[in-house]
Each structure stands twice: as C-alpha cells, then as structure tokens.
Amino acid sequence: MAVVAFGARDLANVRFAISPIQHLVIGLQQDSGAPLPARRWWRSVRSRVPGRALPLIELVAAHPLYLPDFLTPPIPLVPGGVSIADELDVISAVSAEQVHGELCRYAELGPTPRPVAQLLDGGSAQVNRLIQAVHALYRACLADDWPDMVKRLNADISMRRGTLGDQGTGRMLADVHQAFSDPTRFQLTLQGTAPTVPEHLKRSAAAGFVLSPNLFLGGMISPSIASPWQQPLFAYTASEAVQPPPPAVDGLTALIGKGKAAALRAIGAGCTTTELAVRLGVSAPAASQHTATLRAAGMITSIRDGQCVVHALTPLGTGLLTANPL
C-alpha cells in the first residue's frame, strides 16, 4: 500500500484531460476484476476487432497488474482536445531506452510473456506494429462513438471545474472519488501495484497531476503514479449525473432548409454559380436552383458578369447569417 501526498505546487497545477488510448486500454482489461462497463463495451465490439489489433490486446493481457507507461503516455495539451493521432505521436517519440527498460520490468513478475519478448526482440519495428495496433482498434471499435463520448466527458469536466471554482480543490477531489478520503490533507491511499509503488513520489516531471474522466471504469479509479517521466494521472469514473448540452438549434436551417442554408453561408462575401457548386459539392444546375430560391426571397442579389453570374448577400441575407452563426 502507498500513500501519495500532494503539496501546494501539485494542487496549483491540477488539470483535466481526455484520452482515447486510456479508454482502449481500460476497455481491454477483461479479467474478473475488470470494471463492468469495460466488459460490456468489449462484448459489444469484439466481433469487429481487426487482426492488426492483436499486438495491443496481447500486451494488455500479458499481466493483470502491470502495463508499461509508454503505452499510456502523458496526454498532450492540444487546443480543441486530444485526438488518437496526438497520443500516437507521443508514443512514437518515446526513446528506445525507455521502452526497453519498462518492458524489462516484466522479469520482476515472473517469466517474460511472449508478446513482451517479441517487443524486446523486435525493437522499433515491433513498437511501430504496436502503434498500428492501437490505431486499428480505435478505428474499428471506438472512432464512431468517440465524438459523443467526448461530449459526455467534457460535461463531467465542466461540472468538476464548477465545483473547483465554487467550493475549492478539496471538495472537487472528494467528489471525484472516495479514495481522496481526506481532502484537508490532500493525500490518496492506494493498493500497491506490481512491480512496485514507491514509498515517496520521486519524479522529474513537473509538479501537479492530471484528472482524466473515463466512461469504462464503473465507479473505480485507475492511478498511474510511478512513472518518473510524467505527472501522476488518475483516470476516474465520469459522472452519470451530468449530460452534455443539447446540440444548438440552427435557426437558419429550420427556417429555409439545410440546402438553402448551406448555400447562403457558402455565398458569403460573394461567388459565381460555378464556385458555389464547388463549395457545396453539388452540380451547377443544383446550385442555380438554390440561388434562384434565395434571390426570390430577397436574401441575395445576382449580377451577370460576362459568362458568369455573381451572387452576393443582401442586407437581409447578411442579417440572417449574423443572427444564426455556426
């Protein structure tokens, strides 16, 4: 058992992050102690798992208590949110020495599992194969659902940030998980995980820690605290009490229809019928039909210029776009 204590610098550098790879790794953990949501997800997608994903599946299953840190890298700060490509770039940049050192720790647990031995023997080629496995599994089993999942995860983060602002860090941490049992002392008691959990958190990474909501944990918390090369990370169960905000209603589409609304927005500062057809990805006759309707409604004007007809917004059209931004 280990007690991880957070100091003032840590508490001043708490950030939230969302990770698709973290969801994949947790979703693949199918032993008897695996979270129920993870097992449900796996049952729903396993018929779609591609053969190229096998190296990842085998590595996650190689030992129930240990997974190399390079497979769950620091979640980068990316405007607009982290993508699977961002995380794979971080894995690709991990040094060969680090990969080798983390894989060799399996020897502390017993005989080296076959997928680990293959990674050790294959070097960078096998690591690249592992990266391709992560991407293949994501595309086949998570990509379609990920945008909606991100909305739910962001809704959870918004709630936590609200608690942080209104009631402080201690209350926010206590609400994240009961493992943060004493918010006045800001320490977390954890069961030791193989191969070891250090008595004192000694790391070269920056102060602070990362909180990462997860939809597959089913009330559990999953810490990553022993790595010297990244901030401690706590994957926690996203709250089911919060829901993402409903999608904004596009008043312009509701008023004139999807096609006409797209045409009005595509005309923008002005364009010809041919340019409008290209922007919309439709035929020239279809673009002409849109412009005829918009012109009849007083939203655009059309002026012939040689062989072309140039369309421009009227004050009415401009006002409609201003009132209904995307």
C-alpha positions in Angstrom: 0.0 0.0 0.0 1.2 3.5 -0.8 0.2 7.0 0.3 0.6 9.7 -2.3 0.6 13.1 -0.8 0.1 16.3 -2.8 1.8 19.5 -1.9 0.8 23.1 -2.7 2.6 23.1 -6.1 0.7 19.9 -7.1 -2.7 21.4 -6.1 -1.9 24.5 -8.0 -1.3 22.5 -11.2 -4.3 20.2 -11.4 -5.5 19.8 -15.0 -8.2 17.7 -16.7 -7.6 15.7 -19.9 -9.4 13.2 -22.0 -7.7 10.2 -23.6 -8.9 7.8 -26.3 -6.0 5.4 -25.7 -6.8 5.3 -22.0 -10.3 4.2 -22.9 -9.0 1.5 -25.2 -6.6 0.1 -22.6 -9.2 0.0 -19.8 -11.7 -1.5 -22.2 -9.3 -4.3 -23.0 -8.9 -5.3 -19.3 -11.2 -8.3 -19.1 -10.1 -10.2 -16.1 -12.5 -11.0 -13.2 -11.8 -7.6 -11.6 -12.4 -5.6 -14.7 -15.0 -2.8 -14.5 -18.4 -3.9 -15.7 -18.7 -1.0 -18.3 -15.4 -2.1 -19.8 -16.6 -5.7 -20.1 -19.9 -4.5 -21.7 -18.0 -2.4 -24.2 -15.7 -5.3 -25.1 -18.7 -7.7 -25.6 -20.3 -5.1 -27.9 -17.2 -4.6 -30.1 -15.2 -7.8 -30.1 -16.8 -9.1 -33.3 -15.3 -6.0 -35.1 -11.8 -6.3 -33.7 -9.3 -6.4 -36.6 -6.4 -8.8 -36.7 -3.9 -5.9 -36.7 -5.1 -5.0 -33.2 -3.7 -8.3 -31.7 -0.3 -6.9 -30.5 -2.1 -4.4 -28.3 -4.6 -6.9 -27.0 -1.9 -9.4 -26.1 0.2 -6.8 -24.3 -2.7 -5.6 -22.2 -3.4 -9.2 -21.2 0.2 -10.1 -20.6 0.0 -9.3 -16.8 -3.0 -8.3 -14.7 -1.1 -5.8 -12.6 1.4 -4.2 -14.9 1.3 -2.2 -18.1 4.3 -0.2 -19.4 4.0 3.5 -19.0 4.9 4.2 -22.7 1.6 2.7 -23.7 -0.4 5.3 -21.8 1.8 8.4 -22.4 1.3 11.9 -21.0 -1.8 13.4 -22.5 -0.6 16.4 -24.5 -2.2 19.8 -24.3 -3.9 20.3 -27.6 -6.3 23.2 -28.4 -9.7 21.7 -29.1 -9.0 18.3 -27.4 -6.6 15.4 -27.9 -7.0 13.0 -30.8 -5.8 9.5 -31.2 -3.1 10.8 -33.6 -1.8 13.2 -30.9 -1.4 10.4 -28.4 0.2 8.1 -31.0 2.7 10.8 -31.8 3.7 10.9 -28.1 4.2 7.1 -28.1 6.3 7.3 -31.3 8.6 9.8 -29.7 9.4 7.6 -26.7 13.1 6.6 -26.6 14.1 3.0 -27.3 15.9 3.0 -23.9 12.7 3.8 -22.1 10.7 1.2 -24.0 13.3 -1.4 -23.2 13.5 -0.5 -19.5 9.8 -0.6 -19.0 9.4 -4.0 -20.8 12.2 -5.5 -18.8 10.3 -4.8 -15.6 8.1 -7.8 -16.5 11.0 -10.0 -15.5 10.4 -8.9 -11.9 7.0 -10.6 -12.1 8.0 -13.9 -13.4 8.6 -15.4 -16.9 8.6 -12.8 -19.6 5.3 -13.1 -21.5 5.5 -13.9 -25.2 4.2 -10.6 -26.5 6.7 -8.7 -24.3 9.5 -10.9 -25.5 8.5 -10.1 -29.1 8.6 -6.4 -28.4 12.0 -6.7 -26.8 13.4 -8.7 -29.7 11.8 -6.7 -32.4 12.9 -3.3 -31.3 11.4 -0.2 -33.1 9.7 -2.3 -35.8 7.6 -4.1 -33.1 6.8 -0.8 -31.4 5.6 0.6 -34.7 3.5 -2.6 -35.1 2.0 -1.9 -31.6 1.2 1.7 -32.6 -0.5 0.5 -35.7 -2.5 -2.0 -33.5 -3.7 0.9 -31.3 -4.8 2.8 -34.3 -6.6 -0.2 -35.9 -8.5 -1.0 -32.7 -9.5 2.6 -32.3 -10.8 3.0 -35.9 -12.7 -0.3 -35.8 -14.2 -0.1 -32.3 -14.2 3.4 -30.8 -13.9 6.0 -33.5 -17.6 6.1 -34.4 -18.7 6.6 -30.8 -15.8 8.8 -29.7 -17.3 12.3 -30.6 -20.4 11.6 -28.4 -18.2 10.2 -25.7 -16.1 13.3 -25.7 -19.3 15.4 -25.2 -20.1 13.4 -22.1 -16.6 13.6 -20.8 -16.4 17.3 -21.3 -19.7 17.7 -19.5 -18.2 15.9 -16.5 -15.1 18.2 -16.6 -17.3 21.3 -16.7 -19.1 20.1 -13.6 -15.7 19.4 -11.8 -14.4 22.9 -12.8 -17.6 24.4 -11.4 -17.1 22.7 -8.1 -13.4 23.7 -8.1 -14.4 27.4 -8.6 -17.3 27.4 -6.1 -16.0 25.1 -3.3 -12.3 24.7 -3.8 -9.9 21.9 -4.7 -10.6 19.7 -1.7 -14.3 19.5 -2.4 -13.7 18.8 -6.1 -11.2 16.0 -5.3 -13.6 14.4 -2.7 -16.3 14.4 -5.4 -14.1 12.8 -8.0 -13.6 9.6 -5.9 -13.9 8.4 -2.3 -10.2 7.3 -2.5 -9.4 11.0 -1.9 -10.5 10.3 1.6 -9.1 13.4 3.4 -9.3 16.5 1.2 -7.9 18.6 4.1 -4.6 16.6 3.8 -4.8 16.0 0.1 -3.5 12.5 0.1 -4.6 9.4 -1.7 -4.2 5.8 -0.3 -3.7 3.2 -2.9 -3.1 -0.5 -3.0 0.4 -1.3 -4.3 0.6 -2.5 -7.9 3.3 -4.6 -9.5 6.1 -4.4 -9.7 6.5 -1.7 -7.0 4.9 1.5 -5.9 7.5 3.9 -4.5 7.2 5.0 -0.8 7.7 8.6 -1.8 6.7 10.1 -5.1 10.0 11.0 -6.7 9.7 12.2 -10.3 11.4 14.5 -12.7 8.1 15.6 -14.3 6.5 18.9 -13.5 4.5 19.4 -10.3 0.8 18.7 -10.4 -1.3 15.9 -11.6 -3.9 15.1 -14.2 -7.5 14.0 -13.7 -9.0 12.1 -16.6 -12.7 11.2 -16.7 -13.4 7.7 -18.2 -16.7 6.0 -19.2 -15.4 2.5 -18.7 -14.4 2.4 -15.1 -17.8 1.8 -13.4 -17.1 3.7 -10.1 -13.4 2.8 -9.9 -10.3 5.0 -10.1 -7.2 4.0 -12.1 -4.0 5.7 -11.0 -0.7 6.0 -12.8 1.7 7.4 -10.3 5.0 5.6 -10.5 6.3 7.0 -13.8 9.3 9.4 -13.4 8.6 10.9 -16.8 5.1 12.3 -16.5 2.8 13.8 -13.9 0.7 11.4 -11.9 -2.6 10.6 -13.7 -5.8 9.5 -12.2 -8.4 8.1 -14.5 -11.7 8.4 -12.7 -15.3 7.4 -13.4 -17.2 10.1 -15.3 -20.4 11.1 -13.5 -23.6 9.9 -15.0 -25.5 12.8 -13.3 -24.3 15.2 -15.9 -25.2 15.2 -19.6 -23.8 17.1 -22.5 -25.7 20.2 -23.5 -28.2 19.6 -26.3 -27.0 20.5 -29.7 -27.6 24.1 -30.7 -30.6 24.6 -32.9 -29.6 26.1 -36.3 -32.4 28.6 -36.8 -31.4 29.3 -40.4 -31.7 25.6 -41.3 -35.0 25.4 -39.5 -36.2 28.5 -41.5 -35.1 27.8 -45.0 -33.9 24.2 -45.1 -30.5 22.6 -44.9 -29.5 23.0 -48.6 -30.5 26.7 -48.8 -28.9 27.5 -45.5 -25.6 25.9 -46.7 -25.8 27.8 -50.0 -26.4 31.1 -48.2 -23.4 30.5 -45.9 -21.3 29.4 -48.9 -22.0 32.5 -50.9 -20.5 34.6 -48.0 -18.6 37.5 -49.5 -19.8 36.6 -53.0 -19.2 33.9 -55.6 -20.2 32.7 -59.0 -22.6 29.8 -59.6 -19.7 27.6 -60.5 -17.8 28.5 -57.4 -20.9 27.9 -55.3 -21.3 24.4 -56.8 -17.8 23.6 -55.9 -18.1 24.8 -52.4 -21.3 22.8 -51.9 -20.1 19.7 -53.7 -23.2 19.8 -56.0 -23.9 20.2 -59.7 -24.1 23.6 -61.3 -27.9 23.2 -62.0 -28.5 22.4 -58.3 -26.5 25.5 -57.3 -28.6 27.6 -59.7 -31.8 26.2 -58.1 -30.5 27.3 -54.6 -29.6 30.8 -55.8 -33.0 31.2 -57.6 -34.8 30.5 -54.4 -32.6 32.7 -52.3 -32.9 35.6 -54.8 -36.6 35.3 -54.9 -36.7 35.5 -51.0 -34.6 38.7 -51.1 -31.5 37.1 -49.4 -29.1 37.5 -52.4 -28.6 39.5 -55.5 -27.3 38.1 -58.8 -25.5 40.1 -61.4 -24.2 38.8 -64.7 -20.5 39.4 -65.4 -19.6 38.2 -68.9 -20.2 34.5 -69.0 -20.6 34.3 -65.2 -23.3 35.2 -62.7 -22.0 36.6 -59.4 -24.1 36.3 -56.3 -23.9 38.5 -53.2 -25.7 38.8 -49.9 -28.4 41.4 -49.4 -28.8 43.1 -46.0 -31.5 40.5 -45.3 -29.1 37.7 -46.1 -26.3 39.2 -44.1 -28.7 39.7 -41.1 -29.8 36.1 -41.2 -26.3 34.8 -41.2 -25.3 37.2 -38.3 -28.3 36.0 -36.3 -27.5 32.3 -36.9 -23.8 31.7 -36.7 -22.5 28.1 -36.8 
